[in-house]
Amino acid sequence: MPNRSRVRARAAAGWGAIWKKGLVLTGLATTTLTVMAAGLGRLADILQVLQGGGWVLLLAVPLGAVGWALLDGQRKSHKPDTRAIAFGVVLLLLAAIIAVPKAIDIAGSSSDRPAAAPMTAPSTAPSSPAPTGTPVPATTGCPLPDPTDPVIPPVDVRVLYWCHGDVYLPDGSVDSANYQIKVRPRLVNNTTTPMSISIDNPSSIRLLVEGPQIDQRWSPPTRTRALGDKPILVECNGKTFWGVPPNVPRDAVLTKSGGYSGFVTSWDYDALTPGQVAFKPLRTDADGNPVQEGNLVFQVPLEDHTAARIYGLAVIDPAHDDKVLGVAVYDKDWGTRLHPTQF
C-alpha cells in the first residue's frame, strides 16, 4: 500500500510538473506574440493566426510540455527509458504534423491579403473631390455655322411668375364667361436694333390662345376696350392662334362687394435697346408689401365656363405682318405659379 501511494504521489507530481511546464510555455508563447505584434506592427496578422489556428497552439503546447517532461524525467533518473523517449517523440511529431500545414495555410492567406492602410488622424470635415474639367485639344478647330443649328430668336421671352384668377362683375358676382392671366415676363433683345415692347394699340405683346370666336367673345374692362385694340390672328410655329392684347394699366374697378374686378397691369416699358433686358425682380416696399410692377394682365374668354387653351406669351412685330419675334410656350417656358398679391 505505501508503495502504491508513493506511485500515485509521484504520478501526481509528474502530471503537475507537466501542466506547470505547459502553462509556462503558453505564457512564453503569448508574451512572444505580443512583443512581436508591438515591434512589427502586425497585430492583425498575429490575431488572424490565433483565430485560424488557435486550436493548433492549444494542442501543440501541452503535447510539447508532455514530451519535455518525459525527457527531463529520463535525464534526472540517468536511466534510458525507450518507452518515454518514443512516447515523447510521437507526441512531438503529432504536434508538428497538425501544426505545420495549418501554419503554412494561414501564412499563405495572410501574404495574399493587401497591405493594411496606414493609420491617419480623423479629419474634422470630409474632403471635397477635386474639380475636374473637360480636355479641349489645342488642335480642335471651330466649324462654320450650320444651317440646321437652332436660331436664336430676336427676342428671348420667359415668364418668371404667373397666376390666374376670376373676373368680378360690378355687383360683385363672378363672371363665368371670363378669367384673367397675370404674368411677370423677362424679355431680352437679341438683335442689334431697338425692339418695341409697347402695349399701346396695337400691342407688341400678346397672349396666344386657342378657341372658337375669341375675337367676338373677348370682353375686356372698360378702359382696355376704349383703347381700341382687339384679338388678332397670329402665326406661330406652324399654327394659328388668337393673339389677345393685355389690359391697359390700372384697369380695375371696385365692385359692390368691396373688392376689385380683377388684377391690374403695371407696365412702363416701351422699347428694348440691343441687349437690354426688361424684367422687374420681386421686391417689397418700406412696409414689407410686395411691389406691383412689370406685370401684364390678360382677360381671356373661357370655354364651357371652365378653362382656356393657352399656347404662350409672344412678342410680335405689328409693323411687319405681326411676325412673332419670340414666344414663351406655356408648358415649357413658364416658371413659378405665385399668388397674385406677391407680384
NORCOR-V536284 format. One record per pair of residues at least 24 apart in sequence whose C-alpha atoms are under 7 Angstrom apart, sorted by the first residue. I is the first residue (numbers start at 1). GAP is how many residues later the second one is. Records with the same first field share a line. If there is no record, write none. Layout:
I=GAP, GAP
This chain:
18=47, 48, 51
21=44
22=39, 40, 43
25=36
26=35
45=65
49=57
53=49
56=42, 43
60=35
63=28, 29, 32
64=28
67=24, 25
153=172, 173
154=35, 36, 37, 171, 172
155=32, 33, 34, 35, 170, 171
156=31, 32, 33, 34, 170
157=29, 30, 31, 169, 170, 171
158=27, 28, 29, 170, 175, 176
159=24, 25, 26, 27, 169, 174, 175, 176
160=24, 25, 26, 174, 175, 176
161=174, 175, 176, 177
162=174, 175, 176
163=174, 175, 176, 177
166=96
167=94, 95
168=93, 94
169=86, 92
170=85, 86
171=84, 85, 86
172=83, 84, 85
176=129
177=124, 125, 128
178=121, 122, 123, 124
179=120, 121, 122, 123
180=117, 118, 119, 120
181=116, 117, 118
182=113, 114, 115, 116
183=112, 113, 114
184=110, 111, 112
185=94
186=92, 93
187=90, 91, 92
188=87, 88, 89, 90
189=83, 84, 85, 86, 87, 88
190=84, 85
191=83
192=82
193=80, 81
194=77, 78, 79, 80
195=76, 77, 78
196=74, 75, 76
197=72, 73, 74, 75
198=71, 72, 73
201=26, 27, 28
202=27, 116
203=42
204=111, 112, 113, 114
205=40, 109, 110, 111
206=37, 38, 39, 40, 107, 108, 109
207=36, 37, 38, 105, 106, 107
208=33, 34, 35, 36, 102, 103, 104, 105, 106
209=32, 33, 34, 100, 101, 102
210=31, 32, 99, 100
211=98
214=28, 87
217=84
218=82, 83
220=79
221=30
223=25, 28
224=24, 27
234=88
236=88
245=53
246=50, 51, 52
247=50, 51
263=34
264=33
265=30, 31, 32
266=26, 27, 28, 29, 30
267=26, 27, 28, 29
282=61
290=52, 53
291=52
292=51
